Amino acid sequence: MRAKQTPPAKPSASPARLTEGNVPKGLFRLAIPMVFGMLGMVVFNVTDTFFVSRLGAEQLAALSFTFPVVMILNALAQGIGMSSSALVSRAVGEANPQKVERLATDSLALGVAVLAVIVTIGLLTIRPLFTALGAEGIILDYIAEYMVIWYWGSIMVVIPMIGNNIIRGLGDSKTPGTVMAISAGINVLLDPLLIFGLGPFPALGIRGAAIATVAARSLTAVVALYVLIHRERIIRFTTPTIDDIAHSWRQLLYIAVPNAMINMALPLGSAFVTRILAVFGPAVVAGFGVATRVEMFSLLFINALGSVTGPYIGQNLGGRLFDRVHVARRSAEGFCLVIGVVSALVLGILAEPIARIFSPDPEVIRTAVLYLRIVPVAYGFQGILRIGSITLNVLRRPFHSAGLTVLQTFGIYIPLAAITSRIWGVPAIFVSLALSYFIGGSLAHLLAARQIQAAAEDETTTDSSRTMAATGR
């Protein structure tokens, strides 16, 4: 008689992948796939603008009007994504699979709930909202064509933003990075086909751009869900109790809200600076725009490093490996300084030929060159500021993290630029930005180190208390 076979046990969710091995090498290996993924996202955004601009000035203006609304929704999704990455990585380090499953599931549920509210309001207010923003006539019609499709497809934008952050929290950067790059490639392919109607495809104009965006993002959504549900098996389909989901959402929102507010405030800071620059003429504003677009490529590695440092530190914090946490933070800061120096040297030498690619106007070139020879000197400290902010989020100090960014942008950069530009002109604005990075990065370094040390001391105190309680002392 055959013995009754027991079904195989479900594998424990999310084993810690980042708590062993050489720390600097581990960080570097994690960051490389994300460089390609983030490069893909930069190409993604540039492609939409490029092809829509070929339709005409009115369609390009319509797309430009949509940016603030799209950025707000992206900021909310990124805020939830950052909080899920921070909390999931710590739970992985704690070897608590039930907590990992609960947080991952509730992160996606929270994203969908927030999205449902925003999409409902958005679909009902497209024309009133964009009229208030200054759109009118045919431009308003183009905006409505684009946003109706974008709103309905936005779940395919939000799910991968949160899902990919969870996957990085598990210690996997290859999957998100690869899929982001492939998604950008699909968008590059679909944009001309759907916008202009090449081959068997109908010419859909600006609606084609929206459909291409949703279709390309859908790939990342499907892959993220497949990885989380089937490969990692950390998404629960059981009905949670109200208390369980409320507890998860409180933790997630505690980190998500400050980060979402900062993500929305940064474009506001850029708008203030643009207003200061506008006094010196449109060519100066255009030169600033050219320089900031070049900067997106220059900061790819630093931004990629920031996206993986949080999960790395989180898993080691969860495992109470504080020595590795210190090494990870210092290694990430060291990488930032090296990349900053290399970027400053390369851009300092090539600033003028790079600027000439974008415009033949002497004033535009002069402004872009000025920016690219001043601000990159502080790129390393900008990276340290980012690393410090991410570390503080993982340590559950989101308001400390947000405070650093607010201080750097609204406490130092904008006031200093507004005052000094009246005396020394445009160069003073760019020097103010570099100086704000030096100060913000230095403060982030000190604050992150202090908070990690405090967490280690708290853990030691807790362990001592438990030992005394266990021995009856």
C-alpha positions in Angstrom: 0.0 0.0 0.0 1.4 3.3 -1.0 1.9 6.0 1.6 -0.1 9.1 1.1 2.0 11.8 -0.5 2.1 15.2 1.1 1.9 18.1 -1.4 5.1 20.1 -1.6 5.2 23.0 0.8 5.1 26.4 -0.6 8.7 27.8 -0.7 9.4 30.5 1.9 8.9 33.9 0.3 11.7 36.1 -0.6 14.9 34.8 0.8 17.4 37.6 1.6 19.7 38.0 -1.3 21.7 41.0 -0.2 23.0 40.1 3.2 26.1 38.2 2.1 29.1 38.8 -0.1 31.3 41.8 -0.9 29.2 45.0 -0.4 30.7 47.3 -3.0 30.6 44.6 -5.7 27.1 43.7 -4.7 25.9 47.3 -5.0 27.7 47.8 -8.4 26.1 44.6 -9.8 22.7 45.7 -8.7 23.1 49.2 -10.2 24.2 48.2 -13.7 20.8 46.7 -14.9 19.0 49.7 -13.5 21.3 52.1 -15.6 19.9 50.5 -18.8 16.3 50.5 -17.4 16.5 54.2 -16.5 18.1 55.0 -19.8 15.1 53.3 -21.4 12.7 55.5 -19.4 14.6 58.7 -20.5 14.4 57.5 -24.1 10.7 56.6 -23.5 9.8 60.2 -22.6 12.0 61.8 -25.2 10.4 59.6 -27.9 6.9 60.7 -27.1 7.9 64.4 -27.3 9.8 63.9 -30.5 7.1 62.1 -32.5 4.2 64.3 -31.2 6.2 67.4 -32.2 6.1 66.2 -35.8 2.3 66.4 -35.7 2.4 70.2 -35.1 2.8 72.9 -32.5 -0.7 72.5 -31.2 -0.4 68.8 -30.5 3.0 69.4 -28.8 1.4 72.1 -26.7 -1.4 69.7 -25.7 1.2 67.0 -24.6 3.1 69.7 -22.6 -0.1 70.6 -20.8 -0.6 67.0 -19.7 2.9 66.8 -18.0 1.9 68.3 -14.6 -1.1 66.0 -14.2 0.9 62.9 -15.3 3.7 63.9 -12.9 1.4 64.2 -10.0 0.0 60.7 -10.5 3.5 59.4 -11.1 4.7 61.1 -7.9 1.9 59.4 -5.8 2.7 56.0 -7.4 6.5 56.5 -6.8 5.8 57.5 -3.2 3.9 54.2 -2.6 6.6 52.3 -4.5 9.4 53.8 -2.4 7.7 53.0 0.8 6.9 49.4 -0.4 10.6 48.9 -1.3 11.8 50.2 2.0 9.4 48.1 4.1 9.6 44.9 2.0 13.4 44.9 2.0 13.5 45.1 5.8 10.9 42.4 6.1 13.0 40.2 3.8 16.1 40.9 6.0 14.1 39.9 9.1 13.3 36.6 7.4 9.5 37.2 7.9 7.8 35.9 4.7 4.3 36.5 6.1 5.1 40.2 6.5 6.7 40.4 3.0 3.5 38.9 1.5 1.2 41.2 3.5 3.2 44.4 2.6 3.6 43.4 -1.1 -0.1 42.6 -1.5 -1.3 45.7 0.4 1.1 48.0 -1.5 -0.5 47.0 -4.8 -4.0 47.3 -3.3 -3.2 50.8 -1.9 -1.9 51.9 -5.4 -5.1 50.6 -7.1 -7.3 52.3 -4.5 -5.6 55.6 -4.8 -5.6 55.3 -8.6 -9.4 54.6 -8.7 -10.1 57.8 -6.9 -7.8 59.9 -9.1 -8.9 58.4 -12.4 -12.6 58.9 -11.5 -12.0 62.6 -10.6 -9.7 63.0 -13.6 -12.1 61.7 -16.2 -14.8 64.0 -14.9 -12.7 67.1 -14.8 -10.5 66.9 -18.0 -11.9 70.0 -19.6 -12.4 72.2 -16.5 -9.0 71.3 -15.1 -7.0 72.0 -18.3 -9.1 75.1 -19.1 -8.0 76.4 -15.6 -4.4 75.6 -16.6 -4.8 77.8 -19.7 -5.6 75.4 -22.5 -8.3 76.3 -25.0 -9.7 75.6 -28.4 -8.3 72.8 -30.5 -5.5 72.3 -27.9 -8.1 71.4 -25.3 -9.6 68.8 -27.7 -6.2 67.2 -28.2 -5.7 67.1 -24.4 -9.0 65.3 -24.0 -8.2 62.8 -26.7 -4.9 62.0 -25.0 -6.0 62.0 -21.3 -9.1 59.8 -21.7 -6.9 57.0 -23.0 -4.1 57.7 -20.5 -6.5 57.7 -17.5 -8.1 54.4 -18.5 -4.7 52.8 -19.1 -3.0 54.4 -16.0 -3.4 51.2 -14.0 -0.7 49.8 -16.4 1.5 52.7 -15.4 1.0 52.5 -11.7 1.2 48.8 -11.1 4.7 48.4 -12.5 5.9 51.5 -10.6 4.9 49.8 -7.4 5.6 46.3 -8.5 9.1 47.0 -9.7 10.0 48.7 -6.4 8.8 45.6 -4.6 10.9 43.4 -6.8 14.0 45.6 -6.1 13.2 45.3 -2.4 13.5 41.5 -2.8 17.0 42.1 -4.2 16.4 41.7 -7.9 17.3 44.7 -10.1 17.8 42.7 -13.3 14.2 42.0 -14.0 12.9 45.6 -13.5 15.9 47.1 -15.4 15.5 44.7 -18.4 11.8 45.1 -18.7 12.0 48.9 -18.4 14.5 48.9 -21.3 12.3 46.6 -23.4 9.3 48.7 -22.7 11.1 51.8 -24.0 11.9 49.9 -27.2 8.3 48.9 -27.7 7.3 52.6 -27.2 9.9 53.7 -29.8 8.4 51.2 -32.3 4.7 51.8 -31.6 4.9 55.6 -31.5 5.5 56.2 -35.3 3.2 53.3 -36.3 0.2 54.5 -34.3 0.7 58.3 -34.5 1.3 58.5 -38.3 -0.4 55.4 -39.4 2.4 53.5 -41.0 1.7 50.2 -42.8 -1.6 48.6 -41.7 -2.0 50.8 -38.7 -4.4 53.8 -38.8 -3.1 57.3 -38.2 -4.4 58.1 -34.7 -2.4 61.3 -34.0 -2.0 62.2 -30.4 -4.3 59.3 -29.4 -1.7 57.0 -30.9 0.9 58.4 -28.5 -1.3 57.6 -25.6 -2.1 54.1 -26.8 1.6 53.4 -27.4 2.5 54.6 -23.9 -0.2 52.4 -22.3 0.7 49.4 -24.5 4.4 49.7 -23.6 3.7 50.1 -19.9 1.4 47.1 -20.0 4.4 44.9 -20.6 6.0 46.1 -17.4 2.8 45.6 -15.5 2.3 42.0 -16.8 5.9 41.0 -16.0 5.8 42.6 -12.5 2.6 40.8 -11.6 4.0 37.5 -13.1 7.2 37.8 -11.0 5.4 38.7 -7.8 2.6 36.1 -8.1 4.3 33.1 -9.8 8.0 33.4 -9.3 8.3 35.0 -5.8 4.8 33.9 -4.7 4.3 36.8 -2.4 0.9 38.1 -3.5 -2.0 36.9 -1.3 -5.4 36.3 -2.8 -7.1 35.7 0.6 -9.4 38.4 2.0 -7.4 40.3 4.7 -9.0 41.6 7.9 -9.6 45.3 8.1 -7.1 45.6 10.9 -4.4 43.9 8.8 -4.8 46.1 5.8 -5.1 49.2 7.9 -1.9 48.4 9.7 -0.1 47.9 6.4 -1.5 51.0 4.8 -0.5 53.1 7.8 3.1 52.0 7.5 3.1 52.5 3.8 1.5 55.9 3.9 3.8 57.1 6.6 6.7 56.9 4.2 4.8 57.4 0.9 3.1 60.7 1.7 6.2 62.7 2.5 8.0 61.3 -0.6 5.0 61.9 -2.9 4.8 65.5 -1.7 8.5 66.0 -2.4 8.2 64.4 -5.8 5.4 66.9 -6.6 7.3 69.8 -5.0 10.5 69.3 -7.1 8.8 70.4 -10.4 7.5 73.4 -8.4 11.1 74.3 -7.4 12.1 74.0 -11.1 9.3 76.3 -12.0 10.6 78.9 -9.5 14.1 78.7 -11.0 12.8 79.0 -14.5 10.9 82.2 -13.5 14.2 83.6 -12.1 16.0 82.7 -15.3 13.2 84.2 -17.5 14.3 87.7 -16.5 17.5 87.1 -18.5 15.6 86.2 -21.7 14.1 83.2 -23.5 17.5 82.0 -24.8 18.8 81.6 -21.3 15.7 79.6 -20.3 16.2 77.4 -23.5 19.9 76.9 -22.6 18.9 75.8 -19.1 16.5 73.3 -20.6 19.2 71.9 -22.8 21.6 71.5 -19.9 19.0 69.8 -17.7 18.2 67.3 -20.5 21.9 66.5 -20.8 22.0 66.1 -17.0 19.4 63.3 -17.1 21.9 61.2 -19.0 24.9 62.3 -16.8 23.1 61.2 -13.6 21.9 57.8 -14.9 24.4 55.8 -12.8 23.9 57.9 -9.6 20.1 57.5 -9.9 20.3 53.8 -10.6 22.6 53.4 -7.6 20.1 55.2 -5.5 17.3 52.9 -6.6 19.2 49.8 -5.4 20.9 51.2 -2.3 17.6 51.3 -0.4 16.8 47.6 -0.8 20.4 46.7 0.0 20.4 48.7 3.2 16.9 47.6 4.0 17.7 43.8 3.9 20.8 44.3 6.0 18.9 46.4 8.5 16.2 43.8 8.7 19.0 41.2 9.4 20.5 43.5 12.0 23.8 43.5 10.1 24.7 47.1 10.9 28.3 46.8 9.9 27.2 45.9 6.4 24.7 48.8 6.5 27.5 51.3 7.3 29.7 49.8 4.5 26.8 49.9 2.0 26.1 53.6 2.7 29.8 54.6 2.5 30.3 52.5 -0.7 27.3 54.1 -2.4 28.6 57.6 -1.4 32.1 56.7 -2.7 30.6 55.6 -6.1 28.7 58.9 -6.3 31.8 60.9 -5.7 33.8 59.0 -8.3 31.0 59.3 -10.9 30.6 63.0 -10.0 34.3 63.7 -10.7 34.2 61.8 -14.0 31.0 63.6 -15.1 32.4 67.0 -14.2 35.6 66.3 -16.2 33.8 65.0 -19.3 31.1 67.7 -19.3 33.7 70.4 -18.6 35.6 69.4 -21.8 32.7 68.5 -24.0 30.1 71.0 -22.9 30.3 73.2 -26.0 30.0 70.5 -28.7 27.2 68.9 -26.7 25.3 72.1 -26.5 25.7 72.8 -30.2 23.9 69.5 -30.9 20.7 71.0 -29.5 20.8 74.6 -30.7 22.9 76.9 -33.0 21.9 80.0 -30.9 25.0 81.5 -29.3 23.1 82.5 -26.1 21.5 79.1 -25.7 24.9 77.5 -26.1 26.6 79.9 -23.7 24.0 79.2 -21.0 24.1 75.4 -21.4 27.9 75.4 -21.3 27.9 77.6 -18.2 25.6 75.2 -16.5 27.5 72.1 -17.6 30.8 73.5 -16.3 29.5 74.6 -12.9 26.8 72.3 -11.6 28.5 68.9 -12.3 31.2 69.8 -9.9 28.6 69.0 -7.2 27.1 65.9 -8.8 28.9 63.6 -6.3 27.2 65.5 -3.4 23.9 65.4 -5.2 24.3 61.6 -5.2 25.2 61.6 -1.5 22.0 63.7 -0.8 20.0 61.0 -2.6 21.7 58.1 -0.9 21.1 59.8 2.5 17.4 60.5 1.8 16.8 56.9 0.7 18.7 55.5 3.8 16.5 57.6 6.0 13.3 56.3 4.3 14.5 52.7 5.0 15.2 53.7 8.6 11.5 54.9 8.8 12.6 58.5 9.0 10.6 59.9 6.0 10.2 63.4 7.4 14.0 63.7 8.0 14.4 62.6 4.3 11.8 65.0 3.0 13.3 67.8 5.2 16.7 67.4 3.5 15.2 67.9 0.1 13.1 70.8 1.2 16.1 72.5 2.8 18.3 71.9 -0.3 15.7 73.2 -2.8 13.6 75.8 -1.0 15.8 76.7 1.9 19.1 77.1 0.1 18.9 76.9 -3.7 16.0 79.1 -4.6 16.5 81.9 -2.1 20.3 82.1 -2.8 19.7 82.1 -6.5 17.1 84.8 -6.3 19.3 87.1 -4.3 22.7 86.5 -5.9 21.4 86.5 -9.5 20.5 90.2 -9.1 24.2 90.9 -8.4 26.1 88.4 -10.5 23.5 87.3 -13.0 23.0 83.8 -14.5 26.3 82.2 -13.2 25.2 82.9 -9.6 22.1 80.8 -10.2 24.1 77.8 -11.2 26.7 78.3 -8.4 23.8 78.5 -6.0 22.6 75.1 -7.2 26.0 73.5 -6.8 26.4 75.0 -3.3 23.0 73.7 -2.3 24.1 70.2 -3.3 27.4 70.5 -1.3 25.5 71.6 1.8 22.5 69.1 1.3 24.9 66.2 0.6 27.0 67.0 3.6 24.0 67.1 5.9 22.6 63.9 4.5 25.9 62.1 5.1 26.0 63.2 8.7 22.3 62.6 9.4 22.2 59.1 7.8 25.3 58.0 9.7 23.9 59.2 13.0 20.5 57.5 12.4 22.1 54.2 11.5 24.2 54.4 14.6 21.1 55.2 16.7 19.3 52.2 15.2 22.2 49.9 16.1 22.3 51.2 19.7 18.5 50.8 20.0 18.9 47.2 18.8 21.7 46.5 21.3 19.6 48.0 24.2 16.6 45.9 23.1 18.7 42.7 23.0 20.1 43.5 26.5 16.6 44.0 27.9 15.4 40.7 26.4 18.5 38.9 27.9 17.8 40.3 31.3 14.1 39.4 31.1 15.0 35.9 30.0 17.4 35.3 32.9 15.1 36.9 35.4 17.5 39.7 36.3 
